[in-house]
Amino acid sequence: MYDYQLHNTYTAQVADGIENLAQTELQELGATDCVCGFRYVHFKASARTLYRIVYRARLISRVLAPLARFACPADQDLYNAGMAIRWTDFLNADQTFAIFANVSKSAIGHSQYAGLKLKDAVADWFRDHTGIRPSVDPRDPDLWLHLHIHEDVGTISLDVSGGSMHRRGYRVQSVEAPMNETVAAAIIRMSGWDGKSPLIDPLCGSGTILCEAFMHATNLPAGLLRRKFGFNRLPDFNPRLWDLELAAETTVELEADLRGSDIDPVAVEATRTNMSRLPGGDEVIVGRRDFFERSDMTGTTIICNPPYGIRLGKSEDMAPWFKMFGDHLKRQCSGSTAYVYFGDRAWLKCIGLKPEWKKPLKNGGLDGRLAKFVLY
């Protein structure tokens, strides 16, 4: 038996700073015995709960099912561990696979080298047992494997999510520097928005915040548009339980007044196109508007990701813009609560408003901040 079968234990990879949010979401979806760490949550789940988590979770990047855990003081130990797994349990020789590896505090000091060593083991196993070596496809493989080596202990896992879960499938058009979908979902979660009261994103870009807000409000599964999953590669995958989980979908009608706008017509078109990918999403009103000409944002929840002045590796002076932004919130948005994501946290001090709270939230390589402003 493989490790995940012995203990029903899995690992969710999450973005830095939202581990506790992800743990709460996992528990809501039926996970038990959750333990948080830096950028991960270990949890236990039945087969059906695992399928539900991969299908519905909004805050998780990947879910890993551990296959083998072993002492790994040298590259030969890694190769031997790879050769000890019966790979036809997961893959046919004419299919493709890929490996993402992470190594820390170990004798094997390079993640790419470790990944290549495991790749050789998988390919050699197939050559020895079938006479055919499967191909590697680093973009869209049939099977994703994960290798983690820490302090000379290795773990080989199967990615049961089948690739990064932030790729929802609705973003077919984009603008510069789009927000990661799981980060947008985390912002919706942190805001406490109930999906019933009015919400507006007046700087919507390609619409990621609006799409995540719509999916949250209507209870659409995060994996609704995904073409494939990884859990059906497990040797004990149960199609009947997966069908039951699909049949248990409970979507709801959109109750909220959900709106978006942007001054850029390309962004507006991208948002409309992306929203239309979601069932009912084309009913959300998105228009071309200048934020500084809007006077219809009183008594609403405002969630937005303003431009932060980084273009092609160069930083622009956005201080005057953020001063105007803060003044407009104060004068034209009374009775509202604004949740503003600062990709460059340096601009937070330029807005001229005191946040009720601010929380670290990374988006890609940016160490940003989400700030809450109550506008009286």
Contacts in CASP RR format, 6 or more apart in sequence:
PFRMAT RR
TARGET T0000
AUTHOR 0000-0000-0000
METHOD contacts of the structure
MODEL  1
MYDYQLHNTYTAQVADGIENLAQTELQELGATDCVCGFRYVHFKASARTL
YRIVYRARLISRVLAPLARFACPADQDLYNAGMAIRWTDFLNADQTFAIF
ANVSKSAIGHSQYAGLKLKDAVADWFRDHTGIRPSVDPRDPDLWLHLHIH
EDVGTISLDVSGGSMHRRGYRVQSVEAPMNETVAAAIIRMSGWDGKSPLI
DPLCGSGTILCEAFMHATNLPAGLLRRKFGFNRLPDFNPRLWDLELAAET
TVELEADLRGSDIDPVAVEATRTNMSRLPGGDEVIVGRRDFFERSDMTGT
TIICNPPYGIRLGKSEDMAPWFKMFGDHLKRQCSGSTAYVYFGDRAWLKC
IGLKPEWKKPLKNGGLDGRLAKFVLY
2 65 0 8 1.000
2 66 0 8 1.000
2 67 0 8 1.000
2 68 0 8 1.000
2 235 0 8 1.000
3 9 0 8 1.000
3 66 0 8 1.000
3 67 0 8 1.000
3 68 0 8 1.000
3 69 0 8 1.000
3 155 0 8 1.000
4 10 0 8 1.000
4 65 0 8 1.000
4 66 0 8 1.000
4 67 0 8 1.000
4 234 0 8 1.000
5 236 0 8 1.000
7 44 0 8 1.000
8 44 0 8 1.000
8 45 0 8 1.000
8 46 0 8 1.000
9 33 0 8 1.000
9 42 0 8 1.000
9 43 0 8 1.000
9 44 0 8 1.000
9 66 0 8 1.000
10 42 0 8 1.000
10 43 0 8 1.000
10 44 0 8 1.000
10 45 0 8 1.000
10 50 0 8 1.000
10 63 0 8 1.000
10 64 0 8 1.000
10 65 0 8 1.000
10 66 0 8 1.000
10 160 0 8 1.000
11 40 0 8 1.000
11 41 0 8 1.000
11 42 0 8 1.000
11 43 0 8 1.000
11 63 0 8 1.000
11 64 0 8 1.000
11 66 0 8 1.000
11 157 0 8 1.000
12 22 0 8 1.000
12 26 0 8 1.000
12 40 0 8 1.000
12 41 0 8 1.000
12 42 0 8 1.000
12 43 0 8 1.000
12 53 0 8 1.000
12 57 0 8 1.000
12 60 0 8 1.000
12 61 0 8 1.000
12 62 0 8 1.000
12 63 0 8 1.000
12 64 0 8 1.000
13 39 0 8 1.000
13 40 0 8 1.000
13 60 0 8 1.000
13 61 0 8 1.000
13 62 0 8 1.000
13 63 0 8 1.000
13 64 0 8 1.000
14 22 0 8 1.000
14 39 0 8 1.000
14 40 0 8 1.000
14 41 0 8 1.000
14 59 0 8 1.000
14 60 0 8 1.000
14 61 0 8 1.000
14 182 0 8 1.000
15 39 0 8 1.000
15 59 0 8 1.000
15 61 0 8 1.000
15 180 0 8 1.000
15 182 0 8 1.000
15 183 0 8 1.000
15 186 0 8 1.000
15 361 0 8 1.000
15 362 0 8 1.000
16 38 0 8 1.000
16 39 0 8 1.000
16 362 0 8 1.000
17 360 0 8 1.000
17 361 0 8 1.000
17 362 0 8 1.000
18 59 0 8 1.000
18 182 0 8 1.000
18 186 0 8 1.000
18 361 0 8 1.000
19 36 0 8 1.000
19 37 0 8 1.000
19 38 0 8 1.000
19 39 0 8 1.000
19 40 0 8 1.000
19 41 0 8 1.000
20 36 0 8 1.000
21 59 0 8 1.000
21 186 0 8 1.000
21 189 0 8 1.000
21 190 0 8 1.000
22 41 0 8 1.000
22 57 0 8 1.000
22 59 0 8 1.000
22 60 0 8 1.000
23 34 0 8 1.000
23 36 0 8 1.000
23 41 0 8 1.000
23 43 0 8 1.000
25 57 0 8 1.000
25 58 0 8 1.000
25 59 0 8 1.000
25 60 0 8 1.000
25 189 0 8 1.000
26 34 0 8 1.000
26 41 0 8 1.000
26 43 0 8 1.000
26 53 0 8 1.000
26 57 0 8 1.000
26 60 0 8 1.000
27 34 0 8 1.000
29 49 0 8 1.000
29 52 0 8 1.000
29 53 0 8 1.000
29 56 0 8 1.000
29 57 0 8 1.000
30 45 0 8 1.000
30 49 0 8 1.000
30 52 0 8 1.000
30 53 0 8 1.000
31 43 0 8 1.000
31 44 0 8 1.000
31 45 0 8 1.000
31 49 0 8 1.000
31 53 0 8 1.000
32 43 0 8 1.000
32 44 0 8 1.000
32 45 0 8 1.000
33 42 0 8 1.000
33 43 0 8 1.000
33 44 0 8 1.000
34 41 0 8 1.000
34 42 0 8 1.000
34 43 0 8 1.000
35 41 0 8 1.000
35 42 0 8 1.000
35 43 0 8 1.000
41 60 0 8 1.000
45 53 0 8 1.000
47 236 0 8 1.000
47 237 0 8 1.000
47 238 0 8 1.000
47 241 0 8 1.000
48 238 0 8 1.000
48 241 0 8 1.000
48 242 0 8 1.000
48 244 0 8 1.000
48 245 0 8 1.000
50 63 0 8 1.000
50 65 0 8 1.000
50 160 0 8 1.000
50 231 0 8 1.000
51 229 0 8 1.000
51 231 0 8 1.000
51 241 0 8 1.000
51 242 0 8 1.000
51 245 0 8 1.000
52 245 0 8 1.000
53 60 0 8 1.000
53 63 0 8 1.000
54 63 0 8 1.000
54 160 0 8 1.000
54 161 0 8 1.000
54 165 0 8 1.000
54 223 0 8 1.000
54 229 0 8 1.000
54 230 0 8 1.000
54 231 0 8 1.000
55 221 0 8 1.000
55 222 0 8 1.000
55 223 0 8 1.000
55 229 0 8 1.000
55 245 0 8 1.000
55 246 0 8 1.000
56 221 0 8 1.000
56 222 0 8 1.000
56 223 0 8 1.000
57 63 0 8 1.000
57 165 0 8 1.000
57 222 0 8 1.000
58 182 0 8 1.000
58 185 0 8 1.000
58 189 0 8 1.000
58 212 0 8 1.000
58 215 0 8 1.000
58 216 0 8 1.000
58 222 0 8 1.000
59 182 0 8 1.000
59 185 0 8 1.000
59 186 0 8 1.000
59 189 0 8 1.000
60 161 0 8 1.000
60 165 0 8 1.000
60 182 0 8 1.000
61 164 0 8 1.000
61 165 0 8 1.000
61 166 0 8 1.000
61 182 0 8 1.000
62 146 0 8 1.000
62 159 0 8 1.000
62 161 0 8 1.000
62 162 0 8 1.000
62 163 0 8 1.000
62 164 0 8 1.000
62 165 0 8 1.000
63 159 0 8 1.000
63 160 0 8 1.000
63 161 0 8 1.000
63 165 0 8 1.000
64 146 0 8 1.000
64 157 0 8 1.000
64 158 0 8 1.000
64 159 0 8 1.000
64 160 0 8 1.000
65 157 0 8 1.000
65 158 0 8 1.000
65 160 0 8 1.000
65 231 0 8 1.000
65 234 0 8 1.000
66 155 0 8 1.000
66 156 0 8 1.000
66 157 0 8 1.000
67 85 0 8 1.000
67 156 0 8 1.000
67 157 0 8 1.000
67 158 0 8 1.000
68 81 0 8 1.000
68 82 0 8 1.000
68 84 0 8 1.000
68 85 0 8 1.000
68 155 0 8 1.000
68 156 0 8 1.000
69 153 0 8 1.000
69 154 0 8 1.000
69 155 0 8 1.000
70 77 0 8 1.000
70 81 0 8 1.000
70 153 0 8 1.000
70 154 0 8 1.000
70 155 0 8 1.000
71 77 0 8 1.000
71 152 0 8 1.000
71 153 0 8 1.000
71 154 0 8 1.000
72 78 0 8 1.000
72 81 0 8 1.000
72 106 0 8 1.000
72 107 0 8 1.000
72 108 0 8 1.000
72 149 0 8 1.000
72 152 0 8 1.000
72 153 0 8 1.000
72 154 0 8 1.000
73 107 0 8 1.000
73 152 0 8 1.000
74 107 0 8 1.000
74 108 0 8 1.000
75 108 0 8 1.000
75 113 0 8 1.000
75 114 0 8 1.000
75 117 0 8 1.000
78 108 0 8 1.000
78 114 0 8 1.000
78 117 0 8 1.000
78 118 0 8 1.000
78 121 0 8 1.000
78 147 0 8 1.000
78 149 0 8 1.000
78 154 0 8 1.000
79 117 0 8 1.000
79 118 0 8 1.000
79 120 0 8 1.000
79 121 0 8 1.000
80 121 0 8 1.000
81 121 0 8 1.000
81 154 0 8 1.000
81 156 0 8 1.000
82 118 0 8 1.000
82 121 0 8 1.000
82 122 0 8 1.000
82 125 0 8 1.000
82 156 0 8 1.000
83 121 0 8 1.000
83 124 0 8 1.000
83 125 0 8 1.000
85 125 0 8 1.000
85 156 0 8 1.000
87 122 0 8 1.000
87 125 0 8 1.000
87 126 0 8 1.000
88 126 0 8 1.000
88 129 0 8 1.000
88 130 0 8 1.000
89 235 0 8 1.000
90 143 0 8 1.000
90 158 0 8 1.000
90 233 0 8 1.000
90 234 0 8 1.000
90 235 0 8 1.000
91 97 0 8 1.000
91 134 0 8 1.000
91 142 0 8 1.000
91 143 0 8 1.000
91 233 0 8 1.000
92 134 0 8 1.000
93 126 0 8 1.000
93 130 0 8 1.000
93 131 0 8 1.000
93 132 0 8 1.000
93 133 0 8 1.000
93 134 0 8 1.000
94 132 0 8 1.000
94 134 0 8 1.000
95 134 0 8 1.000
95 142 0 8 1.000
95 143 0 8 1.000
96 134 0 8 1.000
96 135 0 8 1.000
96 136 0 8 1.000
96 137 0 8 1.000
96 141 0 8 1.000
96 142 0 8 1.000
96 143 0 8 1.000
97 122 0 8 1.000
97 134 0 8 1.000
97 136 0 8 1.000
97 137 0 8 1.000
97 141 0 8 1.000
97 142 0 8 1.000
97 143 0 8 1.000
97 144 0 8 1.000
97 145 0 8 1.000
98 136 0 8 1.000
98 137 0 8 1.000
98 138 0 8 1.000
98 139 0 8 1.000
98 141 0 8 1.000
98 143 0 8 1.000
98 144 0 8 1.000
98 145 0 8 1.000
99 115 0 8 1.000
99 118 0 8 1.000
99 119 0 8 1.000
99 122 0 8 1.000
99 144 0 8 1.000
99 145 0 8 1.000
99 146 0 8 1.000
99 147 0 8 1.000
100 144 0 8 1.000
100 145 0 8 1.000
100 146 0 8 1.000
100 147 0 8 1.000
101 111 0 8 1.000
101 112 0 8 1.000
101 114 0 8 1.000
101 115 0 8 1.000
101 118 0 8 1.000
101 146 0 8 1.000
101 147 0 8 1.000
101 148 0 8 1.000
101 149 0 8 1.000
102 111 0 8 1.000
102 146 0 8 1.000
102 147 0 8 1.000
102 148 0 8 1.000
102 149 0 8 1.000
103 109 0 8 1.000
103 110 0 8 1.000
103 111 0 8 1.000
103 114 0 8 1.000
103 148 0 8 1.000
103 149 0 8 1.000
103 150 0 8 1.000
104 149 0 8 1.000
104 150 0 8 1.000
104 151 0 8 1.000
105 150 0 8 1.000
105 151 0 8 1.000
106 149 0 8 1.000
106 150 0 8 1.000
106 151 0 8 1.000
106 152 0 8 1.000
107 152 0 8 1.000
108 114 0 8 1.000
108 117 0 8 1.000
108 149 0 8 1.000
114 147 0 8 1.000
114 149 0 8 1.000
115 147 0 8 1.000
118 145 0 8 1.000
118 147 0 8 1.000
118 156 0 8 1.000
119 136 0 8 1.000
122 134 0 8 1.000
122 145 0 8 1.000
123 133 0 8 1.000
123 134 0 8 1.000
124 133 0 8 1.000
126 132 0 8 1.000
126 133 0 8 1.000
126 134 0 8 1.000
127 133 0 8 1.000
142 233 0 8 1.000
143 158 0 8 1.000
143 230 0 8 1.000
143 233 0 8 1.000
144 158 0 8 1.000
144 159 0 8 1.000
144 162 0 8 1.000
144 163 0 8 1.000
144 230 0 8 1.000
145 156 0 8 1.000
145 157 0 8 1.000
145 158 0 8 1.000
145 159 0 8 1.000
146 156 0 8 1.000
146 157 0 8 1.000
146 158 0 8 1.000
146 159 0 8 1.000
147 154 0 8 1.000
147 155 0 8 1.000
147 156 0 8 1.000
147 157 0 8 1.000
148 154 0 8 1.000
148 155 0 8 1.000
148 157 0 8 1.000
149 155 0 8 1.000
158 230 0 8 1.000
158 233 0 8 1.000
158 234 0 8 1.000
159 230 0 8 1.000
160 229 0 8 1.000
160 230 0 8 1.000
160 231 0 8 1.000
160 233 0 8 1.000
160 234 0 8 1.000
161 229 0 8 1.000
161 230 0 8 1.000
161 231 0 8 1.000
162 228 0 8 1.000
162 229 0 8 1.000
162 230 0 8 1.000
163 230 0 8 1.000
165 182 0 8 1.000
165 222 0 8 1.000
165 223 0 8 1.000
166 180 0 8 1.000
166 181 0 8 1.000
166 182 0 8 1.000
167 181 0 8 1.000
167 226 0 8 1.000
168 181 0 8 1.000
168 211 0 8 1.000
168 215 0 8 1.000
168 222 0 8 1.000
168 223 0 8 1.000
168 224 0 8 1.000
168 225 0 8 1.000
168 226 0 8 1.000
169 225 0 8 1.000
169 226 0 8 1.000
169 277 0 8 1.000
170 211 0 8 1.000
170 225 0 8 1.000
170 274 0 8 1.000
170 275 0 8 1.000
170 277 0 8 1.000
170 278 0 8 1.000
171 178 0 8 1.000
171 181 0 8 1.000
171 206 0 8 1.000
171 208 0 8 1.000
171 211 0 8 1.000
171 274 0 8 1.000
172 273 0 8 1.000
172 274 0 8 1.000
172 277 0 8 1.000
173 206 0 8 1.000
173 269 0 8 1.000
173 270 0 8 1.000
173 273 0 8 1.000
173 274 0 8 1.000
174 206 0 8 1.000
174 270 0 8 1.000
175 205 0 8 1.000
175 206 0 8 1.000
175 264 0 8 1.000
175 266 0 8 1.000
175 267 0 8 1.000
175 270 0 8 1.000
176 311 0 8 1.000
177 310 0 8 1.000
178 205 0 8 1.000
178 206 0 8 1.000
178 208 0 8 1.000
179 208 0 8 1.000
179 209 0 8 1.000
179 305 0 8 1.000
179 341 0 8 1.000
179 363 0 8 1.000
180 208 0 8 1.000
180 363 0 8 1.000
180 364 0 8 1.000
181 208 0 8 1.000
181 211 0 8 1.000
181 212 0 8 1.000
181 222 0 8 1.000
183 341 0 8 1.000
183 361 0 8 1.000
183 362 0 8 1.000
183 363 0 8 1.000
183 364 0 8 1.000
184 208 0 8 1.000
184 209 0 8 1.000
184 211 0 8 1.000
184 212 0 8 1.000
184 305 0 8 1.000
185 212 0 8 1.000
185 216 0 8 1.000
185 222 0 8 1.000
186 361 0 8 1.000
187 209 0 8 1.000
187 212 0 8 1.000
187 303 0 8 1.000
187 339 0 8 1.000
187 341 0 8 1.000
187 361 0 8 1.000
187 370 0 8 1.000
188 209 0 8 1.000
188 212 0 8 1.000
188 213 0 8 1.000
188 216 0 8 1.000
188 303 0 8 1.000
189 216 0 8 1.000
190 339 0 8 1.000
190 359 0 8 1.000
190 361 0 8 1.000
190 370 0 8 1.000
191 301 0 8 1.000
191 303 0 8 1.000
191 337 0 8 1.000
191 339 0 8 1.000
191 372 0 8 1.000
193 199 0 8 1.000
193 213 0 8 1.000
193 216 0 8 1.000
193 301 0 8 1.000
193 303 0 8 1.000
195 213 0 8 1.000
195 216 0 8 1.000
195 217 0 8 1.000
195 255 0 8 1.000
195 256 0 8 1.000
196 217 0 8 1.000
196 255 0 8 1.000
196 256 0 8 1.000
197 256 0 8 1.000
197 300 0 8 1.000
197 301 0 8 1.000
198 256 0 8 1.000
198 257 0 8 1.000
198 258 0 8 1.000
198 259 0 8 1.000
198 299 0 8 1.000
198 300 0 8 1.000
198 301 0 8 1.000
199 213 0 8 1.000
199 256 0 8 1.000
199 257 0 8 1.000
199 258 0 8 1.000
199 259 0 8 1.000
199 300 0 8 1.000
199 301 0 8 1.000
199 302 0 8 1.000
199 303 0 8 1.000
200 258 0 8 1.000
200 259 0 8 1.000
200 260 0 8 1.000
200 261 0 8 1.000
200 297 0 8 1.000
200 300 0 8 1.000
200 301 0 8 1.000
200 302 0 8 1.000
200 303 0 8 1.000
201 207 0 8 1.000
201 209 0 8 1.000
201 210 0 8 1.000
201 213 0 8 1.000
201 259 0 8 1.000
201 260 0 8 1.000
201 261 0 8 1.000
201 302 0 8 1.000
201 303 0 8 1.000
201 304 0 8 1.000
202 260 0 8 1.000
202 261 0 8 1.000
202 262 0 8 1.000
202 289 0 8 1.000
202 291 0 8 1.000
202 294 0 8 1.000
202 297 0 8 1.000
202 302 0 8 1.000
202 304 0 8 1.000
203 261 0 8 1.000
203 262 0 8 1.000
203 291 0 8 1.000
203 304 0 8 1.000
203 305 0 8 1.000
203 306 0 8 1.000
203 307 0 8 1.000
204 210 0 8 1.000
204 260 0 8 1.000
204 261 0 8 1.000
204 262 0 8 1.000
204 267 0 8 1.000
204 268 0 8 1.000
204 271 0 8 1.000
204 286 0 8 1.000
204 304 0 8 1.000
205 262 0 8 1.000
205 264 0 8 1.000
205 267 0 8 1.000
205 270 0 8 1.000
205 271 0 8 1.000
205 305 0 8 1.000
206 267 0 8 1.000
206 270 0 8 1.000
206 271 0 8 1.000
206 274 0 8 1.000
207 260 0 8 1.000
207 267 0 8 1.000
207 270 0 8 1.000
207 271 0 8 1.000
207 274 0 8 1.000
207 275 0 8 1.000
207 286 0 8 1.000
208 274 0 8 1.000
208 305 0 8 1.000
209 303 0 8 1.000
209 304 0 8 1.000
209 305 0 8 1.000
210 258 0 8 1.000
210 260 0 8 1.000
210 271 0 8 1.000
210 275 0 8 1.000
210 284 0 8 1.000
210 286 0 8 1.000
211 274 0 8 1.000
211 275 0 8 1.000
211 278 0 8 1.000
213 258 0 8 1.000
213 303 0 8 1.000
214 220 0 8 1.000
214 254 0 8 1.000
214 258 0 8 1.000
214 275 0 8 1.000
214 278 0 8 1.000
214 281 0 8 1.000
214 284 0 8 1.000
215 221 0 8 1.000
215 222 0 8 1.000
215 224 0 8 1.000
215 278 0 8 1.000
217 252 0 8 1.000
217 254 0 8 1.000
217 255 0 8 1.000
217 256 0 8 1.000
217 258 0 8 1.000
218 251 0 8 1.000
218 252 0 8 1.000
218 253 0 8 1.000
218 254 0 8 1.000
218 280 0 8 1.000
219 250 0 8 1.000
219 251 0 8 1.000
219 252 0 8 1.000
220 251 0 8 1.000
220 278 0 8 1.000
220 279 0 8 1.000
221 249 0 8 1.000
224 278 0 8 1.000
224 279 0 8 1.000
225 277 0 8 1.000
225 278 0 8 1.000
231 237 0 8 1.000
231 242 0 8 1.000
232 239 0 8 1.000
232 242 0 8 1.000
251 279 0 8 1.000
254 280 0 8 1.000
254 281 0 8 1.000
254 283 0 8 1.000
254 284 0 8 1.000
257 300 0 8 1.000
258 284 0 8 1.000
258 285 0 8 1.000
259 284 0 8 1.000
259 285 0 8 1.000
259 286 0 8 1.000
260 271 0 8 1.000
260 284 0 8 1.000
260 285 0 8 1.000
260 286 0 8 1.000
260 287 0 8 1.000
261 268 0 8 1.000
261 286 0 8 1.000
261 287 0 8 1.000
261 288 0 8 1.000
261 289 0 8 1.000
261 291 0 8 1.000
261 294 0 8 1.000
262 268 0 8 1.000
262 271 0 8 1.000
262 287 0 8 1.000
262 288 0 8 1.000
262 289 0 8 1.000
263 288 0 8 1.000
263 289 0 8 1.000
263 290 0 8 1.000
263 291 0 8 1.000
264 288 0 8 1.000
265 288 0 8 1.000
268 286 0 8 1.000
268 287 0 8 1.000
268 288 0 8 1.000
271 286 0 8 1.000
272 282 0 8 1.000
272 286 0 8 1.000
275 281 0 8 1.000
275 282 0 8 1.000
275 284 0 8 1.000
275 286 0 8 1.000
276 282 0 8 1.000
291 325 0 8 1.000
291 328 0 8 1.000
292 324 0 8 1.000
292 328 0 8 1.000
294 328 0 8 1.000
294 332 0 8 1.000
295 332 0 8 1.000
297 332 0 8 1.000
297 333 0 8 1.000
297 336 0 8 1.000
298 332 0 8 1.000
298 333 0 8 1.000
298 334 0 8 1.000
298 335 0 8 1.000
298 336 0 8 1.000
299 333 0 8 1.000
299 334 0 8 1.000
299 335 0 8 1.000
299 336 0 8 1.000
300 333 0 8 1.000
300 336 0 8 1.000
301 336 0 8 1.000
301 337 0 8 1.000
301 338 0 8 1.000
301 339 0 8 1.000
302 329 0 8 1.000
302 333 0 8 1.000
302 336 0 8 1.000
302 337 0 8 1.000
302 338 0 8 1.000
302 339 0 8 1.000
302 340 0 8 1.000
303 338 0 8 1.000
303 339 0 8 1.000
303 340 0 8 1.000
304 338 0 8 1.000
304 339 0 8 1.000
304 340 0 8 1.000
304 341 0 8 1.000
305 340 0 8 1.000
305 341 0 8 1.000
305 343 0 8 1.000
306 321 0 8 1.000
306 322 0 8 1.000
306 325 0 8 1.000
306 340 0 8 1.000
306 341 0 8 1.000
306 342 0 8 1.000
306 347 0 8 1.000
307 318 0 8 1.000
307 321 0 8 1.000
308 318 0 8 1.000
308 342 0 8 1.000
308 343 0 8 1.000
308 344 0 8 1.000
308 347 0 8 1.000
308 366 0 8 1.000
309 315 0 8 1.000
309 316 0 8 1.000
309 318 0 8 1.000
309 344 0 8 1.000
310 316 0 8 1.000
310 344 0 8 1.000
315 344 0 8 1.000
318 344 0 8 1.000
318 347 0 8 1.000
318 350 0 8 1.000
319 347 0 8 1.000
319 350 0 8 1.000
322 347 0 8 1.000
322 350 0 8 1.000
322 351 0 8 1.000
323 350 0 8 1.000
323 351 0 8 1.000
323 352 0 8 1.000
325 351 0 8 1.000
326 351 0 8 1.000
326 352 0 8 1.000
326 353 0 8 1.000
327 352 0 8 1.000
329 336 0 8 1.000
329 338 0 8 1.000
329 351 0 8 1.000
329 353 0 8 1.000
329 373 0 8 1.000
329 375 0 8 1.000
330 353 0 8 1.000
330 375 0 8 1.000
333 375 0 8 1.000
334 375 0 8 1.000
334 376 0 8 1.000
335 375 0 8 1.000
335 376 0 8 1.000
336 375 0 8 1.000
337 372 0 8 1.000
337 373 0 8 1.000
337 374 0 8 1.000
337 375 0 8 1.000
338 372 0 8 1.000
338 373 0 8 1.000
338 375 0 8 1.000
339 370 0 8 1.000
339 371 0 8 1.000
339 372 0 8 1.000
339 373 0 8 1.000
340 351 0 8 1.000
340 370 0 8 1.000
340 371 0 8 1.000
340 373 0 8 1.000
341 361 0 8 1.000
341 363 0 8 1.000
341 368 0 8 1.000
341 369 0 8 1.000
341 370 0 8 1.000
342 348 0 8 1.000
342 368 0 8 1.000
342 369 0 8 1.000
342 370 0 8 1.000
342 371 0 8 1.000
343 363 0 8 1.000
343 366 0 8 1.000
343 368 0 8 1.000
343 369 0 8 1.000
344 366 0 8 1.000
344 368 0 8 1.000
345 367 0 8 1.000
345 368 0 8 1.000
345 369 0 8 1.000
348 355 0 8 1.000
348 358 0 8 1.000
348 369 0 8 1.000
348 371 0 8 1.000
351 373 0 8 1.000
353 373 0 8 1.000
354 373 0 8 1.000
355 371 0 8 1.000
355 372 0 8 1.000
355 373 0 8 1.000
356 372 0 8 1.000
356 373 0 8 1.000
356 374 0 8 1.000
357 371 0 8 1.000
357 372 0 8 1.000
358 369 0 8 1.000
358 370 0 8 1.000
358 371 0 8 1.000
358 372 0 8 1.000
359 369 0 8 1.000
359 370 0 8 1.000
359 371 0 8 1.000
360 367 0 8 1.000
360 368 0 8 1.000
360 369 0 8 1.000
361 368 0 8 1.000
361 369 0 8 1.000
361 370 0 8 1.000
362 368 0 8 1.000
END
